Amino acid sequence: MSSILITNATIINEGKHSLGNVLVNNGRIEKIEFAPCDGVQTADTIIDASGKFLIPGVIDDQVHFREPGLTHKATIYTESKAAIAGGITSFMEMPNTMPQTTTLEELNKKHQIAAENSLANYSFYFGATNDNIDQITRVNPTLVCGVKVFMGSSTGNMLVDDPASLENIFKASPVLVATHCEDEQTIKNNLKKFKEQFGDDIPFKYHPQIRSTEACYLSSSLAVKMAKKHNTRLHLLHLSTAKEMELLSNDAPLKEKLITAEVCVHHLWFNDKDYEKLGWRIKWNPAVKSETDRLALIDALKNDKLDVIATDHAPHTLAEKKNGYFQCPSGGPLVQHSLAAMLELVSRNILSIEMVVDKMCHAPSELFGIEERGFIREGYFADLVLVDPNLKWKVTPKNILYKCGWSPFEDYTFGAKVTHTIVNGRLVYDNGTFNEEAKGQALTFSR
């Protein structure tokens, strides 16, 4: 494995800006040298990072890469490649594939696919159902990021709606329980009202009223209640409402929190006024909601009630998405553009660069207990990303790498761009060129 020397970089790490050099050798960060540097170092590859940010690789704790069984939408190869171009070096993938990842056998099959095809590091959630508690209790805490519970139906049919099953999962899971929280009955009642008014042609702008604040809060509050009852390590995924922030606390360091929460890029970027222009492109579950909700999410990030920024990357083909409300599946692709979008919020003085690195790199590592990743530290795996903060680029179909071929950010011009991505000490992405011989590794967890 060749050595890499990154020189003259503005290192953004653990809340600090520092000018310096980083030497990568044998897959690890061998030396970090802050300015003034001691002298000239050599390596097989030298990257002059003058004027660029060097950050730890982004860790995305929620993606849907669709393999196996839904590979007309995406594959682990195509989406990990898009992720690498976007600065994501590690991902945690969801279980609602075909077949679903609800047995240890199917979990092992995913690991085999990723080992052969993923350009990024990987882990996979184990899927909960109403009747697979025997499988859940057998997962290996050092190899499985978490157990995913759909407490409201989403893409797929993994709704866990039996109270006794939920109790058992929260009581017995050997790993973190991650939840999709929307109350199914509330959604059904809302949908019935809008169907009576509009028939099958419901305008997309009513999506946040169908998958409403009430639906989110009823379900997420139940998850919190159960976690407190059973002392469960709970991670609330893709929270989307101001009201849900009442359920969260910032009175303890992240490592000590029993209950943590994630917010996704689209809930920080879009609001319900955007449905008029973007329609099906921003139909997600949970729904993009009001500007009041968006601002509340940003505020909760700043005061550490929200712990992680992720994507919920969930691609569908254009043919699938370009339909009426009932036929249009929820979800959209984001991994290639998530870091760029958050850096855009930095340029608008909405977030700080230190906070973006904390919530996208450091916090996922701490929250899940990922071993030796998520920070720029000597001895850690060399998962590193260089960003040019002044390189403008426009999102077009020609530069979109998702297999589905579209993005909700099409025609938007970002002000910052990932130029290099290093995974496990290998330069996997260099200004549009990929080294596809280098494959990611399975994440391991200290638990």
N, C-alpha and C positions, 0 to 999 in steps of 0.2 A: 504494500500500500504506500503510495507516494506521500511526501510531506507537502504541506501548504503553509505559506507565510502570508498573512494579511497585514499590510503595513498602513500606517497613517490613518487608521479608522477612528471614527467617533463612536466609541463603544457605549451602547445604552444598556445598562445592566444593573439590576438591584437598586434602582432609583437614582443612578448617577450617570453623568456624561463624563467620559474620559477619553482623551486622545491616546492611542497606543497601537501596539502590534500584537497579533495573536499567532502563535506557532501551533500547527496541527500536525500530529505525527501518530501513526499506528491507530488511526480512528479516534484519537482523543485530543483534547486541548492540552498540549504539553507545557506551554508557557504563555503567560500574559505579561506584557511589558508596557507599562504606562510611560508617557512622555514626561521628562526627557528620557529617551531610550538609551540603553547602555552602549549599543553598537550595532553594526550591520550583521544581520543573521541571514543564513541561506536556507533554501528549501528547493524541492523539485519544482514547485509552482509558487510564484510570487505574485500576489494581487495587490496593486496599489489602490487603496481604498480612500484616497484623499477626497474629502467632501462628501463621503458616504457614511451612513449609519451602519454599524455592525450590531445585530441583535441576536439573541438566541432564536433557534427555529421555533416557529409557532406550533403549538399543540392544539389541535381542534378536537374537542371532546364530544362532538356529535356530528356524524356524517352518515349519509346513506349512499353507498357506492354500488348497490343494486346487484351484486354478484354473490351467490349464484341465482339463476332463474329469471332475472329481469335485465339481461345484458343488452337488450335492444335500447335501453335507456342509458346505461353506463356500465363500466367494468372497474374493478380495482386498479387495473393498469391505467386506463384513460383518466380516471379521476385523481389517482395519486400523482400522475404527471401534471395535471392542471394544478393540483395542490402545491407541488414543488415549485412551479412557476410563480405561485402566489406567496411563497415564503413559508408554507406549512410543511414541516418536516416529520410530524407525527400526527396520526389520526386515530380516533376511536369510532368504530363503525357499528351501525345499528342492526338488530336481528330480524327485521321484517323483510327478509329476502324470500326466495322460493327454492328449496324449502326454508322455513323459518329456522333461525338458530336457537332452537328450544331443546336440543339434545346435545350431549357432549360429542357425539359423532359428527353432527353438522358443524359444531364449533371447530373441531379439528380439521374438517374439510376447508373451512375458510382460511385457517392458518396456512394450510398447504398452498392454497391459491395465492395468498399474499406473499408467501416466501418466494414463490416463483415469478411474481408479476409486479409487486408493489415497489415503486421508486421511493416511497416514504416509509417510515416506521409505522407500526400498526398494532392495534388491539381491537378486540371485538366484544361487544356487550352480549351477555347471555339473555335470551328472551324469556320472560315469564308468561305463563298461561294459567288458566284456572286449575290445571291438574298436573303440573310438572315440578312440584316442590321437591320430589325425590332427586331430580336432576340438578336443581338449583343448589341444594345442599352439598353437592359433590364438586362444584366448580373450584378451581385452584385459585386462591386469592392472590398468588404471586404472578399469575398469568392472565387473569380476567379483570378488565377495568371495572365492570359493574354488572348488575342485573337490571335490565330495562323493563319497566312496567308501564304499559299503556293504560292509564286510568281514564282514558277517553279515547274513542276510536280515532285512528288516523289512517294513513295509507297502510293497507293490509288489514288483517282480521285478528289482531292479537289483543283485543280488549279484555282486560281482567276485571270482571264485574261481579264476581262472587265475593261477598264480604269475608267469608271464612278463608278463601284463598288469599285475599289481600292480607289478612291477619297473619297467616302462615308465612307469607313471603317476607313481611316486615319483621317477623319474629325470628325467622330462621336463616335469612340470607347471610352467607359468610363474607360477602363483599358489599360495597356501596350499592344502595338502591337508587336508581335514576328514574324519574317519573315524567311522563307526558300527562299533564293534568288539564282535562276539560270534562265537565260533567255531561254525560251522554244524554240523559233525559232532558236537561235544559236545552241542549242543542236541538233535539228532536222537536220539542215544543216550539222553539223559535222558528225552525225550518217550516213547520206546518203553517204558521201564521203568514210567512212570506210566500209560501207556495199558494195559499189561498188568494193572496193579493196579485201575484205575478205569474202564476202557473209555473211552467218549466223555464221561463225566461227571467229568472231573478238577476237583476243587475249586480255585478261584482261588488259594488260599493256597500252592499248590505251584508257582506261576509262578516265584518266585525260585529254586526248586530245579531247574526245567527250564532256564530261562535263567540259569544258575548263575554263581557267582563264577569258577569255572574257565573257563567259556565266555568270559567277559569278559576275563579276564587273558590267556588264550592269544592272543586276537586283538589286544588292545591292546599286548601286549608285542611281537608281530610287527610292528605298525605302528611302534612306537618303534625296533625293530631296523632296519627298512628306512629310516626317516627318517635315522638316524645313518649308515647305509651310504652313502646318496646325498646327504646334506646337505640333506634336504628340509625345508621349513617345514611342520611337522605341527601340526594342531590336533585333539586328541582330544575328541570330543563326548560329552556326557551320561555321564560316568564315574559308576559307582554302587557301587563296592566299596572297602573299606579296602585290599585287596591291591594294587589298581591305583595307589594313592598311592606305592608303592615305585618306580614308573616315572618319577615326576615330581621336578623339582628347583626349588629356590627360591634358587639361588646366583648369579642374575644378574637385572638389571632386566628388566621385561617386554619392552621393545623389543629386548633382546638375546637373548631365548630362541629357540632353534631349535624346541623342543617345548613347546606350551602345552596347556591343558586346560580344559574347561567342566564345570560341574555344573548340574543343573537343579533348579528349584523343588521338584518332587515328591520328588526324592531327598533334599532337605534337610528336607522336612516330614513325609512319611509313613514308616512302617516296616512290616515284614511282618505285624505284629499287626493292622494296619488292613484287611487283606484280609477278615477275618471280617465286618466291618461294611460295607465299601465294595465288595468284590468286583470286578466288572467296571469300576467307576468308576476304579480305580487300576491297571488292567492296562496297563502300558507296556512297551516294549522300549528299553533294558534294564529289567529288572524292579526295582521297589522292593524293597529287601532288608532286612537286619536293622537293629536299633537300633545295634548296634556299627558297622555300615557307615555309617549316617547320621551318627553322632557323629564318625567318622573323616573324613567329607567336610567337616563343619563345621570340624574342626581344620585340615584341609588348606587351607580357605579362609583361615583366620586366619593361617596361616604362609606363604601365597602359593604353595603348590604348585598349587592350583586358582586359575585366573586370572579366570574369567568365570562369572556366574550368568545362565542363560537359561531358556527354557521347554520347548523341543521341543513347542510347541503343535501338536496333531495331532487335530483334531476328527473324530468319527464321529457319525452320527445315533443317537438312542436306540434305534431299531429294530435298528440294527446291533449296538450294544453290549449290549443286553439279551438275550444268548444264552449258551449254554453255552461252555465254555472254548475249544473248537476253532472255533466260529463267531464268537466275539467278537473283533473286531480290537483290536490294541493301540494305545493313544494316547488323549489327552484334551485338552480345551481349557484354556488357562491365561493367555493374554495379558492379559485384563481384570483378573486377580487376582494376578499375580505380584509386582508391587511391594507391594501391600497385604500379601501373605503374608510377604514379607521384612521389611517394617516391623513386622509382628507379632513376628518373631524379635528385632527390635531392642527392642520393648517388654518382651520376656522376658529381656533382657540376654544373649541368645545371640550376637547380632551387634551391631556399632555402626552408627549411621546413616552414618558416614563410609565404612565398609567396604561397605555396600550400594550407596552411590553410586559408589564405586570399581569394584566388580565388575560393576555393571549399566550404568554410564554411561562412566566414564573408560577402563576396561580394554578393552572391545570396540573403542573408538576407536583406542587405541594398538596393540592386537594386530593389527587388520586394516589399520591405516594409513588410517583414514577421515579425509578432509580436512575440517577446521574444524568438527567436531561432537564432542559428548561431554563438553564442558567449558563452564563459564560464563566466557568470556573475551571481551574487547572485540575486535570484528572477526569473531568466529565467527558461524555461522548461529544464529539465535535459536530453538533447540529447547529449550523450558523447560517445567517442570512445577511446579505449586503443589500441596502436600499439606497438608491439615489433620490434624495428628497426634492430634487429640482428637475427631475426628468418627466416631462409631461407625456402622456400617451392616451390615445382615444380607444375605447373598447369598440371593436368591430367584429363582425362574423369571421373575418380572416384571422384574427388573433385569439379567438376564443378556442380553448383547448378541450372543453367538455365534450363528451361524445354527443350530447343532445344538441350542441351547436348554437345555443342561444344564452343570453344573460339578461337579467333585469337592469343591468347597467349599460346596455348597448347605447352607443353614441355619447356616453359620458366621458369627459376628459379628466383623468386623474392627474394629480400634480406630483406624485411620487411613484417609483417603480422598483420592483425587485430586480437586481442585476445578477446576483449570484446566490445559489443555495448549495450548502454543504450538508451532507447527511452521513453520519458515522465516519467523518473524516474524508469523504470523497466529494469532489466537486461534481454534483449531479446536474446543475443548471448554471449556464454561463451565457448571459445575454442572448437568450433564445435558443441556445444549443444544449441538448440533453445528453448525458452519459447514461444510457439505458442499461448498460451492463451492471451498474451498481444497484443493488437491491436493498430495501430497507430491512430492519430487524423487528422482531416482536418486542413490544414494550414489556418490561418487567416492573413489578410493584413491590415496594417494601411495606409489608403489612404483617 
